[in-house]
Amino acid sequence: MLISVSELKLNIGKYLDLAEIQDIYITKYGQPVAKIISTKVDKVAEMKSVFGAIPPDADLDEAKCGRLLCE
């Protein structure tokens, strides 16, 4: 959602409530200058970003040795 700085000033409470469910972009002279986001973590989206980052055939012991220079 895009709103102007003056709109934000007039209705700050409304937009803080809306920020819990969607990002609010603040504009100044028609250009985005800030973004209000929720502090609540979307756990589903966070987990989706992690899945696929680790190959299914990854070996934990091999990864540890790679970092610790095991013999």
Backbone torsions as a table, in degrees:
resi	resn	phi	psi	omega
1	MET	NA	134.0	176.3
2	LEU	-103.9	129.7	174.7
3	ILE	-138.6	155.7	179.0
4	SER	-84.0	162.1	177.4
5	VAL	-58.7	-42.1	-178.8
6	SER	-65.8	-37.9	176.5
7	GLU	-64.2	-40.5	177.9
8	LEU	-62.2	-44.0	179.7
9	LYS	-60.0	-39.8	-177.8
10	LEU	-73.9	-29.2	-173.2
11	ASN	-133.9	45.0	-174.9
12	ILE	-56.7	-42.6	-179.1
13	GLY	-60.9	-43.6	179.2
14	LYS	-59.2	-45.3	-176.2
15	TYR	-76.1	-28.1	174.0
16	LEU	-66.9	-38.7	175.8
17	ASP	-65.4	-43.9	179.3
18	LEU	-65.3	-29.4	-179.0
19	ALA	-64.5	-18.5	177.0
20	GLU	-69.2	-23.7	-177.0
21	ILE	-116.7	-12.7	178.1
22	GLN	-155.9	156.0	177.7
23	ASP	-74.4	141.0	178.7
24	ILE	-115.3	120.6	177.5
25	TYR	-98.9	128.5	-179.5
26	ILE	-98.8	130.7	-179.8
27	THR	-113.0	149.9	174.7
28	LYS	-131.9	120.5	-174.6
29	TYR	55.4	35.5	176.1
30	GLY	84.1	-2.8	-179.1
31	GLN	-109.4	133.1	177.6
32	PRO	-61.7	132.1	-179.5
33	VAL	-126.2	-16.8	-178.6
34	ALA	-155.9	166.2	-179.8
35	LYS	-140.7	131.8	174.4
36	ILE	-104.7	126.0	179.5
37	ILE	-126.3	162.9	178.7
38	SER	-76.3	146.8	174.5
39	THR	-85.8	-9.1	178.0
40	LYS	-74.4	134.5	-179.0
41	VAL	-86.2	128.9	174.1
42	ASP	-82.8	95.7	-173.6
43	LYS	-63.9	-34.0	179.4
44	VAL	-65.7	-47.3	179.4
45	ALA	-64.5	-37.4	179.4
46	GLU	-64.7	-43.4	179.5
47	MET	-68.0	-37.1	178.0
48	LYS	-62.1	-33.9	179.4
49	SER	-71.1	-25.1	-179.7
50	VAL	-83.1	-40.8	-179.2
51	PHE	-61.3	134.9	-179.0
52	GLY	94.8	-15.9	178.7
53	ALA	-77.4	-26.8	179.2
54	ILE	-107.1	124.0	180.0
55	PRO	-61.4	145.8	-178.1
56	PRO	-64.2	-23.3	-179.2
57	ASP	-98.0	17.6	-179.3
58	ALA	-66.2	139.7	179.2
59	ASP	-111.1	118.9	-176.3
60	LEU	-61.8	-43.5	-179.4
61	ASP	-63.8	-39.7	178.5
62	GLU	-64.8	-40.5	178.9
63	ALA	-65.6	-39.9	178.3
64	LYS	-63.1	-45.1	179.8
65	CYS	-64.6	-35.4	177.8
66	GLY	-62.0	-35.8	-179.8
67	ARG	-83.6	-31.8	-174.0
68	LEU	-100.5	-0.2	-179.0
69	LEU	57.0	53.8	178.5
70	CYS	-68.6	160.3	178.1
71	GLU	-85.1	NA	NA
